[in-house]
C-alpha cells in the first residue's frame, strides 16, 4: 500500500471516529437539556450553592440560612465532636460562601427522616 492510500485510510478512520463521538455528544447533551430543572440539579450537580439547595429542598434560602444560624448556636454550646454527624446540616465554606455536597445533604435528610426532623 502506498503512502497516499495509508493517508486516505487514516483520514477516513479519523472522520468516522469524529462523527461517532460528535453524535454521542449531541445525543448526550440533548438528553440533559430535556430534563426538568429539578432533575438537572439532582442528577448533574453534586455541589450546591445555597440557592441550589433551597430549590432542591423546596424551601427558601432564608429558611436554609435560619437553619444554619440556629444550628451554629446549638453547636457552639456542645463539646466538640459530641453530636451525630448528620444532626446538623453539613456544609463547607469556600471563599466565604457556603457549599453543600448533594451526597451529604441526602444523608442529612435520611438521618432526620429517621430521627424525626424538628427544624
C-alpha positions as CSV (number, residue, x, y, z in Angstrom):
1,X,0.0,0.0,0.0
2,X,1.3,3.4,-0.9
3,X,1.8,6.5,1.3
4,X,-1.3,8.1,-0.4
5,X,-3.5,5.1,0.4
6,X,-2.4,4.9,4.0
7,X,-3.2,8.7,4.4
8,X,-6.6,8.2,2.9
9,X,-7.4,5.2,5.3
10,X,-6.2,7.1,8.4
11,X,-8.1,10.2,7.3
12,X,-11.3,8.1,6.8
13,X,-10.9,6.5,10.2
14,X,-10.4,9.9,11.9
15,X,-13.5,11.3,10.2
16,X,-15.6,8.2,11.2
17,X,-14.4,8.4,14.8
18,X,-15.2,12.2,14.8
19,X,-18.7,11.5,13.5
20,X,-19.4,8.8,16.1
21,X,-18.1,11.0,19.0
22,X,-20.0,14.0,17.8
23,X,-23.2,12.0,17.5
24,X,-22.7,10.7,21.1
25,X,-22.0,14.2,22.5
26,X,-25.1,15.7,20.7
27,X,-27.4,12.9,21.9
28,X,-26.0,13.2,25.5
29,X,-26.4,17.0,25.7
30,X,-29.9,16.9,24.2
31,X,-31.0,14.4,26.9
32,X,-29.6,16.7,29.6
33,X,-31.3,19.7,28.0
34,X,-34.7,18.0,28.0
35,X,-34.7,17.1,31.7
36,X,-36.6,19.4,34.1
37,X,-34.6,21.9,36.2
38,X,-35.2,19.8,39.4
39,X,-33.9,16.6,37.7
40,X,-30.9,18.5,36.4
41,X,-30.0,19.8,39.8
42,X,-30.4,16.4,41.5
43,X,-28.6,14.4,38.8
44,X,-26.0,16.7,37.4
45,X,-24.8,18.9,40.2
46,X,-23.0,17.4,43.2
47,X,-22.2,20.6,44.9
48,X,-24.9,23.1,45.7
49,X,-24.9,26.8,46.4
50,X,-27.5,28.0,49.0
51,X,-29.9,28.8,46.1
52,X,-29.4,25.3,44.6
53,X,-30.0,23.7,48.0
54,X,-33.1,25.8,48.6
55,X,-34.5,24.7,45.2
56,X,-33.5,21.0,45.9
57,X,-35.3,21.1,49.2
58,X,-38.2,23.2,48.0
59,X,-37.7,25.9,50.7
60,X,-36.5,29.5,50.7
61,X,-32.9,30.5,51.0
62,X,-33.9,32.3,54.2
63,X,-35.1,29.0,55.6
64,X,-31.7,27.5,55.0
65,X,-29.9,30.5,56.5
66,X,-32.1,30.3,59.6
67,X,-31.4,26.6,60.0
68,X,-27.6,27.2,59.7
69,X,-27.7,30.1,62.2
70,X,-29.8,28.1,64.7
71,X,-27.5,25.1,64.4
72,X,-24.4,27.2,64.8
73,X,-25.6,28.5,68.1
74,X,-26.5,24.9,69.2
75,X,-23.1,23.5,68.1
76,X,-21.3,26.3,70.0
77,X,-22.8,25.1,73.2
78,X,-21.9,21.4,72.7
79,X,-18.5,20.0,73.4
80,X,-16.7,19.4,70.0
81,X,-17.5,16.0,68.5
82,X,-20.4,15.3,70.9
83,X,-23.1,15.2,68.3
84,X,-24.2,12.8,65.5
85,X,-22.6,13.6,62.1
86,X,-25.8,14.4,60.3
87,X,-27.6,16.1,63.2
88,X,-26.6,19.4,61.7
89,X,-26.8,20.5,58.1
90,X,-23.4,19.6,56.5
91,X,-21.7,22.4,54.5
92,X,-18.3,23.7,53.5
93,X,-17.3,27.4,53.4
94,X,-15.3,28.2,50.3
95,X,-14.3,31.8,49.7
96,X,-16.8,33.0,52.2
97,X,-19.7,31.1,50.6
98,X,-21.4,28.0,51.9
99,X,-21.4,25.0,49.6
100,X,-23.4,21.8,50.2
101,X,-22.5,18.4,48.9
102,X,-25.6,16.7,47.5
103,X,-24.5,13.3,48.8
104,X,-24.1,14.7,52.3
105,X,-27.4,16.6,52.2
106,X,-29.1,13.3,51.2
107,X,-27.6,11.6,54.2
108,X,-28.7,14.6,56.4
109,X,-32.2,14.2,55.1
110,X,-32.2,10.5,55.7
111,X,-30.9,11.0,59.3
112,X,-33.7,13.5,60.1
113,X,-36.4,11.4,58.4
114,X,-35.4,8.5,60.7
115,X,-34.9,10.7,63.8
116,X,-38.0,12.9,63.5
117,X,-36.7,16.2,61.9
118,X,-37.7,19.1,64.1
119,X,-36.1,22.2,62.5
